[in-house]
Amino acid sequence: MATTSLEQHAPVTGLRWWREVGWRHVIGIVMIAICVLPLLYVISASLNPNGTLTGSNKLFRTFSLTNYSELASTDFAKWGVNSLVICTVTALGTVFMGAAAAYAFSRFRFSGRRASLTALLLIQMFPQMLAFVAIFLLLLSVGTVFPALGLNSQLGLIAVYLGGALGVNTFLMYGFFNTVPRELDEAAKIDGASHAQIFFTIILRLVAPILAVVGLLSFVSAYGEFVVAKVVLQRVEHYTLAVGLYVWASDERNAPWGLFAAAAVLSAIPVVLLFQFLQRYIVGGLFAGSVKG
């Protein structure tokens, strides 16, 4: 018995180590290199004052903050504010609307409930960009009555983002809401709590991980979305970062690649900070709702 125990705890070496563990390290190192090298290239290009990508083949050959200082004389700051406002409102609205809809589907029993859930899932199978022509015509028509919701309106773009993200996020939250015991609702009802009180004071606190995940996914998807934003926003001062940087890079030969790289590096900071802030909720929020339907 003692010999068997020692054999079980003996370190794995040689060919057996490569067969059981070593190949995983190799794959991990390769994937890290694939992810990190493009980032290093962009950072190196942002520090190259020549403003070209061909001169950045040698990483960090030059070090200059000229490109970053020149961003102050462009519309980059305005585009960044526009993106943060649009993405923050979209994320908050998506979380609130998705949570309310998921709570209704999870706790209430009404006619057409299963059909509505199935319809939400089927609708999300079609990418939103397939409907950008319809979105353009719809906003063009709405703008004649309510200019604040028409073309070249940030509020109109937010409305489009909210409508596109509601279905999939509702379905994602629905599975998580089902993991919350109904006994909590019944106990609160006995104490005289209304559905609104149960939802805001009890349920939302228990499902905080999935709220954080949905908020993060909504923020990131809206932050990097380009097609719909390019269709809706037509004035330079209303551009988001994705649209503004595309305009810079549209002329490949004369594009200010140094400014583009510097703007790309700075644009990534809000997403990284948000991810780090919500990191502890990510794993629990993505997987807890999959154990019970």
N, C-alpha and C positions, 0 to 999 in steps of 0.2 A: 504493500500500500504506500509506503514512504517513497519507494522508487517511482511509482506511478505519479505521485504528487509532484515530485521533483521534475519529472519529464514534462508534465503539463505546464510548469512555470519556467522551464528552460527557455532562454532567448532563442529566437529564430534567426539562423545565420545561413550564409552561403546561398546555394541555388534555391533553397526553400524560401528564404527571405525575399528574393527577387520574384518568385512565383506568387507569393501570398501578399507581400507588402510593397516591394520595390517598384513594381509597375505603376502602382497608384501614385507614388511620389513623382515618377517621371511625367505622368499625365498631368498632375497638379502643377509641376514646374512649367510645363509647356503652356498650359492654360493661363497661368499667371503672366508668362511672357507675352502671350497673345493680347492680353488685356492691358498690360502696363506699357508696352513699347509704343503703341499709338499715342497714349497720354504723354509719354516722355517726348515724343516727336512734336506734339502740339505745343507743349511747354517750351521746348527748345526753339520752335519757330516764333513763339511770342516774344522771346528774348533776343531775337535776331533783328537788328535795326535796319537791315537791308530791305525788309518787306517782301521777300520772295521765299518760296518753298524750296527751290532748287539749291539755294545756298545753305539749307538747313539739314543736308544729308549727314553731316557730322554733328552729333548731338552736343549741344552746349558749347559750340566752338566760340561763340561770342556771348556776352552777358550785358544786356542793356535794358533799361526800363522805359525806353523811348516810346515803344508802342503803347504801353499802359498809360503814359502821360498824355499821349495824343488822343486817347479815347475821351478825355474831358472836353475836347473841342468838337466832338461828334454827337449824334443823337443816341448814343449807347445808353446813357443814364436814363433818358426818357423812355426808351424801349424797355429797359429793365424794370422801371416802375410800372409800366403798362402790363408787363408779363406777371409781375408779382401780384398786382391788384386782381387781374383776371384769374390767375391760377388760385389765389387764396379764396376769392369769392366762389369760384367753381368748386373747390375742394370742400368748403364749409357747406355750400348748398347741396352738394352731392351727398355728403354725410348725413345731413338732416333729412333730406327727402328720402334717401335710401333707407335710413333707419326707420322712419315713420311708415314707409310702405312695407318693409320687412316685418315690423311689429304687427301690422294689420294682417298680413298673410300668415304669420305664425300663431297669433293668438285668437283671431276671429274666424268664424266659419260662415261663409256667405256663398250665395249662388255664383258660379263662375270662377271660383277661387283657383282651382287646378288649371282651368283653361287659361286664366290670366297669367299664371306662372309659366305655363308652357309657351304662351305667346311672347312673353318677355324674353325667354330663352331663345326662341327661334328668331326673333327680331335682331338679337345681338349677333347672330351668325353672319349678318351682312355688314361689312365695314362701313363706317360713317362716310368715308370719302366717296362711296358710290352715289351718295345722295347730294353731292355738293351743288349740282345743277339745280335740283329742287330747292335746296337751301337758299341758293342765290335768288331764285324767282320768288320764294316765299318772303324773304327779307325785303326784297324790292317792293313787293305788294304791301307788306306790313308797314314799311317805312313811309308810305304815302299817308297813312292814318296816324301811326305812332312813330315819329322820326327817331325817338330814343331807342327803338327796337329794330330799326332798319339797317341798311348797309352802312358800313363805316362807323358802326356803333359798337363800343366795347360791351355794352349791356346786351346787345343782340348776339354777340359772339358767346357771351357767358350763357345765354339762354340755349344756344345750340349745343354747347358743351354739356349743360345739365341734362338736356333731353337725350343726348347720345350715351351718357354714362349711367343713366338711372336704371336701366334694365339689368345689366350685368351686375351692378353693385347691389341692387335689391336682391337678386338671386343669391349672391355671395353672402349677404347679411342674413338672409332667411335661414340658411343652414346653421349659422351661429346662434341666432335667436332661439332655434329649437333646442339648443343644448341648455338653455336656462330653464330650470324646473318651473312648471306651472304652479306648484304649491306656493311659490313666493307671491304670485299674482293673487291667488285665492286668500292667502293670509292678509295681504294688504287690503283686499276688498272687504274682508271681515272687519278690519280696523276703520273702514269708511273711506278708503282712498279711491279716487276716480281713476279712469284709464290714463288720463293725462299725468296725474301724480305718479302712478306706477311707472309710466314710460320715462318720465324725466328724472325721477328721484331714485328709482331702483334699477330698471332694465338698462338704461344707458351706462350706468356705472359698471354693471356686470359685463357689458359687451364692449368695454373700452378698447380691447385689443383689435377687434375687427373694425371699429371706427377709425382707429389710427391707421390701419392698413389701407382702408378705402380712401381716407383722406390723402395718404401718401401717393397711392396709385393715381388718384384723380389729379393731384397737383403735378406729378411728373408727366402724365400723359398730356395735360393741357399746356405744360411748360414747353414741351418739345413739339407740339402739334403745329403743322405748317400749312397743309392743304386748305382746310376750312378757314384758317386765319387769313391766308392770302386772298381768298375769295371775298371775305367779309370786310376786311380792313383795307382801305384804298388810299389813305393819306399817310404820309411819312410819320407825322407826329403821333399817329394812332397805332403804329406797328408794334408787334411783339418782338422779342429777341429773335425768334426763329425766322420771322419774315424779314426783319432788318438785316440779319446776317446773310440771308439768302440774297438780298439786294446787293450787298457788298461783293458776294462771290459769284454773281451772275455773269460778270465779264471775266472769264477765266484768265485771260492774258494780262489784263490791267487791274485785276482785283488787288486790294490792299491786304495781302495775306498775313502780313505781320499784325495789323490791327484785327483781322479776323481771328487769328489764333489767340491774341490777348483777350479779345471779347469772349471767345469760347471758354477760355480758362476761368475768367471771372463769372461767366454765366453758370458754370457748374457748381459754384460755391453754395448757392441757396439749396440746391437739391442735396448736396452732400451733408450740409448742416441739418437739414430736415430729416434725412435718413438716419444720421447719428442720434438725433433727438428721439426718434420713434423706434430705434432699433430693437429695444427690448420687447416691443409689441409685435414685431414682424412675424416671428415663427409661430407664436401662439395664435395670432389673428388669422394666419393662413391655414392652419391645420386643425384648430379646435372645432371648426364648423363642419369638418368632413367626417366626424365619427358618429354623427347622429343626424338623420334627415327628418 
